[in-house]
Amino acid sequence: MKTALITGATSGIGKSTAIILAKHKFNLILCGRRQDRLKTLQNELSKIVKVHILSFDVREKDAVFSAIESLPDAFSQIDILVNNAGNAHGLDPIQTGSVEDWDAMMDINVKGLLYVSKAIIPKMVAQKSGHIINIGSIAGKEVYPNGNVYCASKHAVDAINQGMRIDLNQHGIRVGAIHPGLVETEFSNVRFKGDDQRADNVYEGYDPLTPDDIADIIAFVVTRPYRVNIADLIVFPTAQASATVLNKSL
């Protein structure tokens, strides 16, 4: 039975991915900052598969490496890494943007992804197998008004994904990215710092993607035969045509 490690597993896409991969009989290492949510999910999914939880913030380099090194033998071989943890903070023009928001996005979306990957990739190289799924965004393909630093962080994820795929090819490790458009999660609540009305407005008037939609795609990707590597995938709700084109009449 294969083991998948998922970051940002306490909500949204990460939580949905944990649930669907458990149904596919993957043992799970669930990572996140909220210990209570991790424990609840562990209790639920342990009825199906083996589940280990790690509570840490991907921004904290030492905490990341310490957590990965603490894994018991039963979870020491990681077959699937889903780099899902990420956030948007603010939606401001570059000239009025918050430096603290910029730091948070670069630290979580870029450096956090790198820290987790660095902790796990050597294990995959040693075992000559592995599959890494990096969760990007349409913001990593297109820049939109007021998206500036968030878009920069997701463009970095796109570049890192491509670099990983090239560098790890010789080791037989599959690498791919999934870039969602509008998905209804806690994403906008975080971006707008708890302004629920503003967050709700993002998803009104059309049918957005759900976390389950993206999790279903992740499950499809990681269950393909070894000869198949889905390297780069953009997924929109039907109402969305680009980062800035959205049909709210559907």
ChimeraX commands (.cxc) that place a marker at each C-alpha (Angstrom):
marker #1 position 0.00,0.00,0.00 radius 0.5
marker #1 position 1.42,3.39,-1.00 radius 0.5
marker #1 position 1.78,6.38,1.33 radius 0.5
marker #1 position 0.86,9.97,0.43 radius 0.5
marker #1 position 1.95,13.07,2.34 radius 0.5
marker #1 position -0.38,16.06,1.98 radius 0.5
marker #1 position 0.39,19.58,3.20 radius 0.5
marker #1 position -2.41,21.96,4.07 radius 0.5
marker #1 position -4.59,18.98,4.91 radius 0.5
marker #1 position -6.86,20.65,7.46 radius 0.5
marker #1 position -9.24,22.29,4.98 radius 0.5
marker #1 position -10.20,22.82,1.35 radius 0.5
marker #1 position -8.35,20.93,-1.36 radius 0.5
marker #1 position -5.97,19.26,1.10 radius 0.5
marker #1 position -8.73,17.82,3.26 radius 0.5
marker #1 position -10.72,16.63,0.24 radius 0.5
marker #1 position -7.58,15.02,-1.19 radius 0.5
marker #1 position -6.98,13.15,2.06 radius 0.5
marker #1 position -10.52,11.78,2.01 radius 0.5
marker #1 position -10.45,10.62,-1.60 radius 0.5
marker #1 position -6.95,9.10,-1.35 radius 0.5
marker #1 position -8.07,7.16,1.71 radius 0.5
marker #1 position -10.89,5.75,-0.39 radius 0.5
marker #1 position -8.23,4.72,-2.93 radius 0.5
marker #1 position -6.41,2.93,-0.06 radius 0.5
marker #1 position -3.40,5.21,0.26 radius 0.5
marker #1 position -1.92,5.43,3.74 radius 0.5
marker #1 position -1.70,9.08,4.71 radius 0.5
marker #1 position 0.63,11.58,6.35 radius 0.5
marker #1 position -1.50,14.65,6.97 radius 0.5
marker #1 position 0.26,17.96,7.64 radius 0.5
marker #1 position -1.12,21.29,8.80 radius 0.5
marker #1 position -1.00,23.97,11.46 radius 0.5
marker #1 position -4.30,23.16,13.19 radius 0.5
marker #1 position -3.72,20.14,15.41 radius 0.5
marker #1 position -7.37,19.77,16.37 radius 0.5
marker #1 position -8.50,19.54,12.75 radius 0.5
marker #1 position -5.71,17.10,11.94 radius 0.5
marker #1 position -6.75,14.88,14.84 radius 0.5
marker #1 position -10.41,14.92,13.78 radius 0.5
marker #1 position -9.49,13.94,10.23 radius 0.5
marker #1 position -7.13,11.25,11.49 radius 0.5
marker #1 position -9.89,9.74,13.62 radius 0.5
marker #1 position -12.23,9.70,10.62 radius 0.5
marker #1 position -9.83,8.24,8.05 radius 0.5
marker #1 position -8.07,5.77,10.36 radius 0.5
marker #1 position -11.14,3.58,9.94 radius 0.5
marker #1 position -10.03,3.03,6.34 radius 0.5
marker #1 position -6.22,3.37,6.18 radius 0.5
marker #1 position -3.21,4.10,8.37 radius 0.5
marker #1 position -2.94,7.81,9.14 radius 0.5
marker #1 position -0.11,9.79,10.75 radius 0.5
marker #1 position -0.40,13.51,11.48 radius 0.5
marker #1 position 2.31,16.18,11.61 radius 0.5
marker #1 position 1.52,19.65,12.93 radius 0.5
marker #1 position 3.86,22.36,11.68 radius 0.5
marker #1 position 3.95,25.60,9.71 radius 0.5
marker #1 position 5.60,25.17,6.30 radius 0.5
marker #1 position 7.21,28.60,6.76 radius 0.5
marker #1 position 9.33,27.28,9.63 radius 0.5
marker #1 position 12.27,25.48,8.02 radius 0.5
marker #1 position 13.52,23.74,11.16 radius 0.5
marker #1 position 10.00,22.61,12.08 radius 0.5
marker #1 position 9.51,21.14,8.60 radius 0.5
marker #1 position 12.70,19.10,8.68 radius 0.5
marker #1 position 12.17,18.03,12.29 radius 0.5
marker #1 position 8.63,16.84,11.54 radius 0.5
marker #1 position 9.64,14.83,8.47 radius 0.5
marker #1 position 12.58,13.29,10.31 radius 0.5
marker #1 position 10.24,12.23,13.15 radius 0.5
marker #1 position 8.19,9.93,10.92 radius 0.5
marker #1 position 7.96,6.37,12.27 radius 0.5
marker #1 position 9.27,3.49,10.18 radius 0.5
marker #1 position 5.77,2.56,9.01 radius 0.5
marker #1 position 5.53,5.95,7.27 radius 0.5
marker #1 position 9.17,6.41,6.25 radius 0.5
marker #1 position 8.63,5.61,2.56 radius 0.5
marker #1 position 6.69,8.45,0.97 radius 0.5
marker #1 position 5.38,7.56,-2.47 radius 0.5
marker #1 position 3.23,10.64,-3.15 radius 0.5
marker #1 position 3.87,14.24,-2.10 radius 0.5
marker #1 position 1.02,16.70,-2.57 radius 0.5
marker #1 position 2.39,20.21,-2.08 radius 0.5
marker #1 position -0.96,21.83,-1.37 radius 0.5
marker #1 position -0.27,24.35,1.41 radius 0.5
marker #1 position -0.64,27.91,0.16 radius 0.5
marker #1 position -2.42,31.18,0.78 radius 0.5
marker #1 position -3.29,34.56,-0.69 radius 0.5
marker #1 position -3.11,37.65,1.50 radius 0.5
marker #1 position -4.70,40.88,0.33 radius 0.5
marker #1 position -5.76,42.08,-3.11 radius 0.5
marker #1 position -4.09,45.45,-3.41 radius 0.5
marker #1 position -2.23,47.39,-6.08 radius 0.5
marker #1 position 1.52,46.95,-5.82 radius 0.5
marker #1 position 2.00,50.54,-4.59 radius 0.5
marker #1 position -0.26,50.06,-1.56 radius 0.5
marker #1 position 0.40,46.39,-0.85 radius 0.5
marker #1 position 1.39,45.19,2.60 radius 0.5
marker #1 position 4.97,43.99,3.03 radius 0.5
marker #1 position 3.70,41.58,5.68 radius 0.5
marker #1 position 1.25,40.11,3.16 radius 0.5
marker #1 position 4.05,39.78,0.60 radius 0.5
marker #1 position 6.26,37.98,3.10 radius 0.5
marker #1 position 3.46,35.58,4.05 radius 0.5
marker #1 position 2.74,34.64,0.43 radius 0.5
marker #1 position 6.36,34.15,-0.56 radius 0.5
marker #1 position 7.15,32.27,2.66 radius 0.5
marker #1 position 4.18,29.89,2.42 radius 0.5
marker #1 position 3.68,29.46,-1.32 radius 0.5
marker #1 position 7.32,29.34,-2.40 radius 0.5
marker #1 position 9.70,28.74,0.49 radius 0.5
marker #1 position 7.29,26.42,2.29 radius 0.5
marker #1 position 6.88,24.28,-0.81 radius 0.5
marker #1 position 10.66,24.18,-1.20 radius 0.5
marker #1 position 11.29,23.23,2.43 radius 0.5
marker #1 position 8.83,20.32,2.36 radius 0.5
marker #1 position 10.15,19.14,-1.01 radius 0.5
marker #1 position 13.75,19.35,0.18 radius 0.5
marker #1 position 12.89,17.22,3.22 radius 0.5
marker #1 position 11.24,14.51,1.12 radius 0.5
marker #1 position 12.92,14.41,-2.29 radius 0.5
marker #1 position 16.15,12.75,-1.04 radius 0.5
marker #1 position 14.01,9.87,0.23 radius 0.5
marker #1 position 12.42,9.51,-3.20 radius 0.5
marker #1 position 15.81,9.67,-4.92 radius 0.5
marker #1 position 17.12,6.93,-2.63 radius 0.5
marker #1 position 14.15,4.67,-3.36 radius 0.5
marker #1 position 14.26,5.59,-7.09 radius 0.5
marker #1 position 10.53,6.28,-7.15 radius 0.5
marker #1 position 8.01,8.90,-6.17 radius 0.5
marker #1 position 5.36,11.24,-7.48 radius 0.5
marker #1 position 5.15,14.94,-6.62 radius 0.5
marker #1 position 2.01,16.99,-7.24 radius 0.5
marker #1 position 2.44,20.75,-6.86 radius 0.5
marker #1 position -0.78,22.72,-6.46 radius 0.5
marker #1 position -0.42,25.94,-8.40 radius 0.5
marker #1 position -3.06,28.35,-9.67 radius 0.5
marker #1 position -4.20,30.11,-12.80 radius 0.5
marker #1 position -2.35,32.98,-11.10 radius 0.5
marker #1 position 0.81,31.06,-11.99 radius 0.5
marker #1 position -0.07,31.28,-15.68 radius 0.5
marker #1 position -1.64,34.77,-15.92 radius 0.5
marker #1 position -1.20,37.98,-13.95 radius 0.5
marker #1 position -4.41,39.79,-13.05 radius 0.5
marker #1 position -5.08,43.26,-11.58 radius 0.5
marker #1 position -3.98,43.58,-7.94 radius 0.5
marker #1 position -2.65,40.01,-8.01 radius 0.5
marker #1 position 0.99,41.11,-8.30 radius 0.5
marker #1 position 2.88,39.27,-5.50 radius 0.5
marker #1 position 0.42,36.37,-5.21 radius 0.5
marker #1 position 0.75,35.84,-8.96 radius 0.5
marker #1 position 4.54,36.06,-8.60 radius 0.5
marker #1 position 4.48,33.36,-5.93 radius 0.5
marker #1 position 2.40,31.05,-8.11 radius 0.5
marker #1 position 4.54,31.76,-11.18 radius 0.5
marker #1 position 7.42,30.59,-8.98 radius 0.5
marker #1 position 5.53,27.37,-8.23 radius 0.5
marker #1 position 5.10,26.84,-11.97 radius 0.5
marker #1 position 8.84,27.34,-12.55 radius 0.5
marker #1 position 9.80,25.11,-9.61 radius 0.5
marker #1 position 7.48,22.40,-10.91 radius 0.5
marker #1 position 9.17,22.47,-14.30 radius 0.5
marker #1 position 12.62,22.48,-12.74 radius 0.5
marker #1 position 11.75,19.56,-10.46 radius 0.5
marker #1 position 10.47,17.53,-13.38 radius 0.5
marker #1 position 13.71,18.05,-15.31 radius 0.5
marker #1 position 16.07,17.47,-12.37 radius 0.5
marker #1 position 14.27,14.38,-11.05 radius 0.5
marker #1 position 13.70,12.72,-14.41 radius 0.5
marker #1 position 16.93,10.76,-14.10 radius 0.5
marker #1 position 15.70,9.30,-10.81 radius 0.5
marker #1 position 12.39,8.01,-12.18 radius 0.5
marker #1 position 10.35,10.47,-10.11 radius 0.5
marker #1 position 7.16,11.84,-11.65 radius 0.5
marker #1 position 6.41,15.54,-11.16 radius 0.5
marker #1 position 3.33,17.48,-12.18 radius 0.5
marker #1 position 1.27,20.55,-11.29 radius 0.5
marker #1 position -2.44,21.25,-11.12 radius 0.5
marker #1 position -3.46,24.87,-11.60 radius 0.5
marker #1 position -7.06,25.56,-10.51 radius 0.5
marker #1 position -9.14,28.58,-11.33 radius 0.5
marker #1 position -11.89,29.63,-8.94 radius 0.5
marker #1 position -12.43,27.03,-6.19 radius 0.5
marker #1 position -14.79,27.77,-3.30 radius 0.5
marker #1 position -12.68,27.22,-0.16 radius 0.5
marker #1 position -11.43,29.31,2.78 radius 0.5
marker #1 position -9.02,30.91,0.27 radius 0.5
marker #1 position -10.96,34.16,-0.13 radius 0.5
marker #1 position -11.73,34.41,3.60 radius 0.5
marker #1 position -7.98,34.37,4.23 radius 0.5
marker #1 position -7.24,36.76,1.35 radius 0.5
marker #1 position -9.77,39.27,2.68 radius 0.5
marker #1 position -8.71,38.75,6.31 radius 0.5
marker #1 position -12.02,37.42,7.60 radius 0.5
marker #1 position -14.33,39.69,5.60 radius 0.5
marker #1 position -16.85,36.93,4.92 radius 0.5
marker #1 position -19.19,39.10,2.84 radius 0.5
marker #1 position -16.40,40.11,0.48 radius 0.5
marker #1 position -15.24,36.50,0.31 radius 0.5
marker #1 position -18.75,35.23,-0.43 radius 0.5
marker #1 position -19.09,37.73,-3.28 radius 0.5
marker #1 position -16.22,36.03,-5.09 radius 0.5
marker #1 position -18.31,32.89,-5.55 radius 0.5
marker #1 position -21.77,34.37,-6.14 radius 0.5
marker #1 position -23.62,34.23,-9.46 radius 0.5
marker #1 position -21.99,31.13,-10.96 radius 0.5
marker #1 position -21.01,27.57,-10.07 radius 0.5
marker #1 position -17.37,27.52,-8.86 radius 0.5
marker #1 position -15.18,24.48,-8.57 radius 0.5
marker #1 position -15.24,22.61,-5.26 radius 0.5
marker #1 position -12.33,21.14,-3.33 radius 0.5
marker #1 position -13.72,17.71,-4.19 radius 0.5
marker #1 position -13.36,18.50,-7.91 radius 0.5
marker #1 position -9.63,19.17,-7.51 radius 0.5
marker #1 position -9.15,16.22,-5.17 radius 0.5
marker #1 position -10.79,13.96,-7.73 radius 0.5
marker #1 position -8.30,15.17,-10.34 radius 0.5
marker #1 position -5.38,14.60,-7.96 radius 0.5
marker #1 position -6.59,11.05,-7.32 radius 0.5
marker #1 position -6.82,10.45,-11.08 radius 0.5
marker #1 position -3.29,11.79,-11.63 radius 0.5
marker #1 position -1.63,9.68,-8.92 radius 0.5
marker #1 position -3.42,6.48,-9.92 radius 0.5
marker #1 position -2.24,6.51,-13.55 radius 0.5
marker #1 position 0.16,3.78,-14.68 radius 0.5
marker #1 position 3.81,4.60,-13.99 radius 0.5
marker #1 position 4.41,5.32,-17.68 radius 0.5
marker #1 position 1.96,8.24,-17.48 radius 0.5
marker #1 position 2.99,11.60,-16.02 radius 0.5
marker #1 position 0.43,14.40,-16.18 radius 0.5
marker #1 position 2.92,17.25,-16.11 radius 0.5
marker #1 position 0.80,20.40,-16.18 radius 0.5
marker #1 position -2.97,20.79,-15.92 radius 0.5
marker #1 position -5.21,23.89,-15.77 radius 0.5
marker #1 position -8.78,23.43,-14.57 radius 0.5
marker #1 position -11.53,26.05,-14.56 radius 0.5
marker #1 position -15.18,26.04,-13.60 radius 0.5
marker #1 position -17.22,26.13,-16.80 radius 0.5
marker #1 position -18.10,29.78,-16.10 radius 0.5
marker #1 position -14.45,30.82,-16.15 radius 0.5
marker #1 position -12.38,31.29,-19.32 radius 0.5
marker #1 position -9.25,32.96,-17.92 radius 0.5
marker #1 position -7.98,34.67,-14.79 radius 0.5
marker #1 position -10.12,37.70,-15.63 radius 0.5
marker #1 position -13.00,36.36,-17.77 radius 0.5
marker #1 position -15.95,35.01,-15.78 radius 0.5
marker #1 position -19.50,34.48,-17.01 radius 0.5
marker #1 position -21.84,35.05,-14.07 radius 0.5
marker #1 position -24.93,34.44,-16.19 radius 0.5
marker #1 position -24.44,30.65,-16.13 radius 0.5
marker link #1:1,2 radius 0.2
marker link #1:2,3 radius 0.2
marker link #1:3,4 radius 0.2
marker link #1:4,5 radius 0.2
marker link #1:5,6 radius 0.2
marker link #1:6,7 radius 0.2
marker link #1:7,8 radius 0.2
marker link #1:8,9 radius 0.2
marker link #1:9,10 radius 0.2
marker link #1:10,11 radius 0.2
marker link #1:11,12 radius 0.2
marker link #1:12,13 radius 0.2
marker link #1:13,14 radius 0.2
marker link #1:14,15 radius 0.2
marker link #1:15,16 radius 0.2
marker link #1:16,17 radius 0.2
marker link #1:17,18 radius 0.2
marker link #1:18,19 radius 0.2
marker link #1:19,20 radius 0.2
marker link #1:20,21 radius 0.2
marker link #1:21,22 radius 0.2
marker link #1:22,23 radius 0.2
marker link #1:23,24 radius 0.2
marker link #1:24,25 radius 0.2
marker link #1:25,26 radius 0.2
marker link #1:26,27 radius 0.2
marker link #1:27,28 radius 0.2
marker link #1:28,29 radius 0.2
marker link #1:29,30 radius 0.2
marker link #1:30,31 radius 0.2
marker link #1:31,32 radius 0.2
marker link #1:32,33 radius 0.2
marker link #1:33,34 radius 0.2
marker link #1:34,35 radius 0.2
marker link #1:35,36 radius 0.2
marker link #1:36,37 radius 0.2
marker link #1:37,38 radius 0.2
marker link #1:38,39 radius 0.2
marker link #1:39,40 radius 0.2
marker link #1:40,41 radius 0.2
marker link #1:41,42 radius 0.2
marker link #1:42,43 radius 0.2
marker link #1:43,44 radius 0.2
marker link #1:44,45 radius 0.2
marker link #1:45,46 radius 0.2
marker link #1:46,47 radius 0.2
marker link #1:47,48 radius 0.2
marker link #1:48,49 radius 0.2
marker link #1:49,50 radius 0.2
marker link #1:50,51 radius 0.2
marker link #1:51,52 radius 0.2
marker link #1:52,53 radius 0.2
marker link #1:53,54 radius 0.2
marker link #1:54,55 radius 0.2
marker link #1:55,56 radius 0.2
marker link #1:56,57 radius 0.2
marker link #1:57,58 radius 0.2
marker link #1:58,59 radius 0.2
marker link #1:59,60 radius 0.2
marker link #1:60,61 radius 0.2
marker link #1:61,62 radius 0.2
marker link #1:62,63 radius 0.2
marker link #1:63,64 radius 0.2
marker link #1:64,65 radius 0.2
marker link #1:65,66 radius 0.2
marker link #1:66,67 radius 0.2
marker link #1:67,68 radius 0.2
marker link #1:68,69 radius 0.2
marker link #1:69,70 radius 0.2
marker link #1:70,71 radius 0.2
marker link #1:71,72 radius 0.2
marker link #1:72,73 radius 0.2
marker link #1:73,74 radius 0.2
marker link #1:74,75 radius 0.2
marker link #1:75,76 radius 0.2
marker link #1:76,77 radius 0.2
marker link #1:77,78 radius 0.2
marker link #1:78,79 radius 0.2
marker link #1:79,80 radius 0.2
marker link #1:80,81 radius 0.2
marker link #1:81,82 radius 0.2
marker link #1:82,83 radius 0.2
marker link #1:83,84 radius 0.2
marker link #1:84,85 radius 0.2
marker link #1:85,86 radius 0.2
marker link #1:86,87 radius 0.2
marker link #1:87,88 radius 0.2
marker link #1:88,89 radius 0.2
marker link #1:89,90 radius 0.2
marker link #1:90,91 radius 0.2
marker link #1:91,92 radius 0.2
marker link #1:92,93 radius 0.2
marker link #1:93,94 radius 0.2
marker link #1:94,95 radius 0.2
marker link #1:95,96 radius 0.2
marker link #1:96,97 radius 0.2
marker link #1:97,98 radius 0.2
marker link #1:98,99 radius 0.2
marker link #1:99,100 radius 0.2
marker link #1:100,101 radius 0.2
marker link #1:101,102 radius 0.2
marker link #1:102,103 radius 0.2
marker link #1:103,104 radius 0.2
marker link #1:104,105 radius 0.2
marker link #1:105,106 radius 0.2
marker link #1:106,107 radius 0.2
marker link #1:107,108 radius 0.2
marker link #1:108,109 radius 0.2
marker link #1:109,110 radius 0.2
marker link #1:110,111 radius 0.2
marker link #1:111,112 radius 0.2
marker link #1:112,113 radius 0.2
marker link #1:113,114 radius 0.2
marker link #1:114,115 radius 0.2
marker link #1:115,116 radius 0.2
marker link #1:116,117 radius 0.2
marker link #1:117,118 radius 0.2
marker link #1:118,119 radius 0.2
marker link #1:119,120 radius 0.2
marker link #1:120,121 radius 0.2
marker link #1:121,122 radius 0.2
marker link #1:122,123 radius 0.2
marker link #1:123,124 radius 0.2
marker link #1:124,125 radius 0.2
marker link #1:125,126 radius 0.2
marker link #1:126,127 radius 0.2
marker link #1:127,128 radius 0.2
marker link #1:128,129 radius 0.2
marker link #1:129,130 radius 0.2
marker link #1:130,131 radius 0.2
marker link #1:131,132 radius 0.2
marker link #1:132,133 radius 0.2
marker link #1:133,134 radius 0.2
marker link #1:134,135 radius 0.2
marker link #1:135,136 radius 0.2
marker link #1:136,137 radius 0.2
marker link #1:137,138 radius 0.2
marker link #1:138,139 radius 0.2
marker link #1:139,140 radius 0.2
marker link #1:140,141 radius 0.2
marker link #1:141,142 radius 0.2
marker link #1:142,143 radius 0.2
marker link #1:143,144 radius 0.2
marker link #1:144,145 radius 0.2
marker link #1:145,146 radius 0.2
marker link #1:146,147 radius 0.2
marker link #1:147,148 radius 0.2
marker link #1:148,149 radius 0.2
marker link #1:149,150 radius 0.2
marker link #1:150,151 radius 0.2
marker link #1:151,152 radius 0.2
marker link #1:152,153 radius 0.2
marker link #1:153,154 radius 0.2
marker link #1:154,155 radius 0.2
marker link #1:155,156 radius 0.2
marker link #1:156,157 radius 0.2
marker link #1:157,158 radius 0.2
marker link #1:158,159 radius 0.2
marker link #1:159,160 radius 0.2
marker link #1:160,161 radius 0.2
marker link #1:161,162 radius 0.2
marker link #1:162,163 radius 0.2
marker link #1:163,164 radius 0.2
marker link #1:164,165 radius 0.2
marker link #1:165,166 radius 0.2
marker link #1:166,167 radius 0.2
marker link #1:167,168 radius 0.2
marker link #1:168,169 radius 0.2
marker link #1:169,170 radius 0.2
marker link #1:170,171 radius 0.2
marker link #1:171,172 radius 0.2
marker link #1:172,173 radius 0.2
marker link #1:173,174 radius 0.2
marker link #1:174,175 radius 0.2
marker link #1:175,176 radius 0.2
marker link #1:176,177 radius 0.2
marker link #1:177,178 radius 0.2
marker link #1:178,179 radius 0.2
marker link #1:179,180 radius 0.2
marker link #1:180,181 radius 0.2
marker link #1:181,182 radius 0.2
marker link #1:182,183 radius 0.2
marker link #1:183,184 radius 0.2
marker link #1:184,185 radius 0.2
marker link #1:185,186 radius 0.2
marker link #1:186,187 radius 0.2
marker link #1:187,188 radius 0.2
marker link #1:188,189 radius 0.2
marker link #1:189,190 radius 0.2
marker link #1:190,191 radius 0.2
marker link #1:191,192 radius 0.2
marker link #1:192,193 radius 0.2
marker link #1:193,194 radius 0.2
marker link #1:194,195 radius 0.2
marker link #1:195,196 radius 0.2
marker link #1:196,197 radius 0.2
marker link #1:197,198 radius 0.2
marker link #1:198,199 radius 0.2
marker link #1:199,200 radius 0.2
marker link #1:200,201 radius 0.2
marker link #1:201,202 radius 0.2
marker link #1:202,203 radius 0.2
marker link #1:203,204 radius 0.2
marker link #1:204,205 radius 0.2
marker link #1:205,206 radius 0.2
marker link #1:206,207 radius 0.2
marker link #1:207,208 radius 0.2
marker link #1:208,209 radius 0.2
marker link #1:209,210 radius 0.2
marker link #1:210,211 radius 0.2
marker link #1:211,212 radius 0.2
marker link #1:212,213 radius 0.2
marker link #1:213,214 radius 0.2
marker link #1:214,215 radius 0.2
marker link #1:215,216 radius 0.2
marker link #1:216,217 radius 0.2
marker link #1:217,218 radius 0.2
marker link #1:218,219 radius 0.2
marker link #1:219,220 radius 0.2
marker link #1:220,221 radius 0.2
marker link #1:221,222 radius 0.2
marker link #1:222,223 radius 0.2
marker link #1:223,224 radius 0.2
marker link #1:224,225 radius 0.2
marker link #1:225,226 radius 0.2
marker link #1:226,227 radius 0.2
marker link #1:227,228 radius 0.2
marker link #1:228,229 radius 0.2
marker link #1:229,230 radius 0.2
marker link #1:230,231 radius 0.2
marker link #1:231,232 radius 0.2
marker link #1:232,233 radius 0.2
marker link #1:233,234 radius 0.2
marker link #1:234,235 radius 0.2
marker link #1:235,236 radius 0.2
marker link #1:236,237 radius 0.2
marker link #1:237,238 radius 0.2
marker link #1:238,239 radius 0.2
marker link #1:239,240 radius 0.2
marker link #1:240,241 radius 0.2
marker link #1:241,242 radius 0.2
marker link #1:242,243 radius 0.2
marker link #1:243,244 radius 0.2
marker link #1:244,245 radius 0.2
marker link #1:245,246 radius 0.2
marker link #1:246,247 radius 0.2
marker link #1:247,248 radius 0.2
marker link #1:248,249 radius 0.2
marker link #1:249,250 radius 0.2
view
